[in-house]
């Protein structure tokens, strides 16, 4: 049975709603993600901004009526020595972690740049460190650095390098280093994969031309590899900075910010301020400052990349 063209036109004319849906059906697919983003990202950020300018404690959080204090919470935080120490610790934790992640990640990327038998399986094995949940990684390193049963103490004692028990995560002098090593172990595969993708996009003809001109491996690395990898490296460093500066779960699982606040980074400090001391207004202000700082870094990176493209 065939349907005439006039019947089709009549049906479309009688169904303006169906025609509208046909024209705008692409937007309907975006609506669920938009609602998800608004509910779980935009709305919490707005509520946090609102709370940061009120003196919210346990009573006012439950009953309402918190006093509007303008920017007093921010001023109080910026003059708080605990906040300053937490910020400094976050920068130390982030910078040292990034150096370790990028250095070892770049070395592994150079190692895997030329395929060899079993390279794919080895790369997949290395990625397990990044794919493991933070709670698993944190507990693994807590066990490895344990003073009584940890394999690190056993290995050092067997080599004659350690003659007494060392409680790595309970000593303020070594706790931060232990957390940094754990975080770097997680981030090295991530850096490796991004840098490896950048290396594979460099044209082999550049290396061939340099070899013909008599350039050695070191000269090719400094004259070709590094300049060509600059945009990728900047992107990796930015992502590593953002991911590392806001690390909370790994540090909390391993040390909970201790001992004696030796690993009390800014995310841990913000968490304690909010959920241990119930200073919700101060905690909201601290998390807002953390967000603003990371946004400034991201905008600075965007400006740097834009200038590179222009030039």
Number of C-alpha atoms within 10 A of each C-alpha: 3 4 7 8 9 9 10 11 11 10 12 13 12 11 11 11 11 14 13 10 12 10 10 11 12 10 10 10 10 10 11 11 11 10 12 11 12 13 12 10 11 13 12 12 17 11 11 18 16 14 21 26 21 23 20 24 17 12 11 14 16 10 8 11 12 17 11 14 14 12 12 17 21 21 12 13 17 14 10 11 11 16 20 15 17 22 19 15 20 21 17 16 23 23 18 14 27 27 14 18 25 23 15 19 25 22 16 20 23 16 14 19 16 11 9 9 7 8 14 12 10 11 16 11 11 18 18 12 19 18 12 11 13 20 14 13 21 21 14 15 21 20 16 18 22 19 19 13 12 19 14 18 23 16 12 13 14 11 10 9 10 14 11 10 14 17 16 22 24 18 14 16 12 16 22 27 18 21 25 23 17 22 26 25 20 24 24 26 27 22 26 27 18 17 24 23 13 19 21 14 10 14 11 9 9 12 19 13 11 16 14 9 9 11 15 12 12 10 13 17 14 11 14 16 18 14 11 17 16 13 16 17 19 14 17 18 19 19 16 22 20 17 14 21 25 18 20 21 15 22 25 20 18 24 21 19 23 20 17 10 19 22 29 28 33 28 24 23 24 25 20 17 19 19 11 11 13 17 19 25 26 27 27 27 26 25 22 18 16 17 14 12 13 18 13 11 14 17 11 13 16 14 12 13 15 11 10 11 9 6 6
